[in-house]
Amino acid sequence: MTPSKASAEMKRLCTLAPVIPVLVIEDAATARPLAEALVAGGLPVLEVTLRTPAALAAIAAMRAVKGAIVGAGTLVSQNDVRKAHEAGASFGVSPGATDDLLQAATAMGMPLLPGAATASEAMSLLARGYDMLKFFPAEGAGGTAALKSLAGPLPQISFCPTGGITPDNAAAYLALPNVACVGGSWVAPRDPVRRGDWDAIRSLARQAAAMESRT
């Protein structure tokens, strides 16, 4: 899959729902019911970050949930891409982009959402065929004001802002013409997941799914 085709697929995934849950899974046993609750609430695209020993097993478990499209986040090396691919991840997400990372994703046919925080980074990725990018760290890199500034000279690029996104500021991001969706962890708080309070997760997912994007 060429970068342009992979980016087109990534944009399709980013427009399926206004929010992509960013999930840190501590116990793989919670993965399947968590995915079921999120999908039932209207959030089918899920990002499992490779920050815990349970992450790869969680990806494999979530893939079995009907309607779930499960990706791997925090990919920073070729080995991360390989492990995510072997676990069955449908896409990858990275906080930035390196030649090795991009080459690995292309070689394995994995759609990738590479991160960019500046115009130069975004232009470099666009030149390589990527027009659906992660804007990270969203709040730290200037928030909605920075994205508004990028929309003028780079209208062909769409973003998924992640990093500091909350229920209070998500709508402001989603109102921007160059934002396809946002990534956030608030839809799966640690305490309800640990308690197995899937009704609470479904409710948070429904609220997130009701947000609107203009892209």
N, C-alpha and C positions, 0 to 999 in steps of 0.2 A: 504494500500500500504506500503510495507516494505521500509526502508530507501534505500536499494540497488536498488529496482525497481523505487523508486521516483527519485533517483540520476540519473539513466539511462534515465528516461524521461526528467529530467532537462538537461542532456547533449544533448539529441536530440533537445530540444528547443534552446540550446545555439549554435548549429551548423546550424540552419536555416538561419542565417544571421551573418555577422561579427560584427555587432554592435547592442546592445540592448539600445534603447533610455531610459534614466532615466528622468522621467517626474515629474515636480512639477506643479500640476494643481491648479491654483488659482480660476478659474471660470469653473464650470462643463459644462456650455454651450459651451465651446470651446473643450470639450473632444472628441466628435464624429468627427467633421471636422479635428481635429488634428490627430486622429487615422487614418482617411481615407487618409490623406496626407502622413503619414508615411508608411502605408501599400502600397499605390500606388507607393511610392518611393523605395519599396523593403525591408522594415524593418517590419516584421509581429509581432515580439515578443516585447512587450512593458512593461516597468516597471513604475507603478504609485506609487510614494513614498507617504507614509501616513504622510505627513508633513503639510497638509492644511485641513481645514474643508470640502473642495470640493472633496477630494481624493476618498472616497468611492463611491460617486455618479458618479464620473468620470469613475471609473472602470466599474460600471454597464452600463454606456452609451457606453463605448468603446467596451464592449463585443458584442454589436449589430452590429459592423462593420465586414463585411465579410472579412475573412482572418486574423483578429486580434487575437492574443493570449495575453491576458492581465494578468499581475501579479501585486502583491502588494509588494512594497519595504519598507525598514526601519521597518521591523517587529522585535520588541524587547521583546514582551511578548505574553503569551497565548491569552490574550484578542485581541491583534493585529491580531493574526492568525485567531481567531474566526470571527472578523469583516471582515477581508479580504475574508474569505471563504464565509460568508453570502452575501458579495457584488458580488460574482461570480468570484473571482480571480482564474486563472488557475494554478498559482504557486506563491511562496513567495520568497522574498530575504531579507537576514538579514546581518547587518554589522559584526555580530559575531555569536556565538552559545552558548546557555545554555541548560541544560537538559530540562527545562520546555518548551522552544521553540521547540526543536526537538521532544519532546513527543507530543506536541499539533499538529504539522504538520503531524506527523505519524498517530495520532488518527483521523485526519480529511482527511487523504488521499491526502494531498497537497504536490506536489513536492516542495522541498525547496533548495535554493541556499544559504547555510550558509557561513558566512565570516570567513576567516582565514588570519593571517598576518605572522605567524611563522611556522616553521617545526613542532613544538610540537602541535600546534592547528590543522594543516593539518593532522598529524598522528592520533590525537584523533578522528577526524571526519571520517577518512578512516576506523578506527577500528569499527566505528558504521555503516559503509555501505555507506558513502558519498565519492564519488570520483570525483564529479563535484562541485567545490567550487568557491566562490567569493574571490578574492584577494583584500583586503581592509585594509587601504587606499593605493591604488597602488603606487602612487608616494611617499607618506610619509613613506611607509614600505620598500622602497628600489628600487622600479621600476623594470625595465627589468632585472637589475643585480640580484635582489633578486629572481626573477622567474627563471632565468637561473640556479641559485644555487640550487633551489628546484627540478628542472627537473632531475638532476642526481640521487639523492637518492630516489626520489618519482616520477618515470616516469608514474606511473599508475594514477596519479591525474591530472585532467585538471582544468584550472582556467578561470574565467571571471574577469579580473582586472577592478576595478572601483575606482574612486577617483583621480582626476587630469588628466584624459584621455582627450586629445584634438585631433583635426585633425592633429596636428603636430607630436604627439608621438604615435598615435594609430597604425600606420603601424609597428613600432618597436615592439610593444607588440604582434601584430597579427603574426609576423614572427617567434615567439617562438613556439617550438613544443608542449608545454604544455598549450598553450592558445587557447581556443575554440572560444572566442569572447571577446569583450570589452564592458563595459557599459559607456555611456557618455551622457551628457546633451546638448552638442553643436548642436545636430540635431534639437532641439526645443527651440531656444532662446526665452526669454521672450517677447521681442518687436514684432517680427513677429507674435507670438501667440496672443498677445493682439490686434494687428491690423487685425488679421484674414488673414494674408498673407500666404495662404496655398500653393501657388506656390513656395514661398521661402522655405517652409518646405519640400515640395516634392523634390526640387532641392538638399537640404542638405542631405535628406534621400538617394537619388540616389547616391550621392558621397560617402556616408558612406557604402552603400550596395556594392559598387564596390571594396571596400577594400578586401584583401584576408587573410584567415587564413590557417595555415598549419595543424591544428588538424583534 
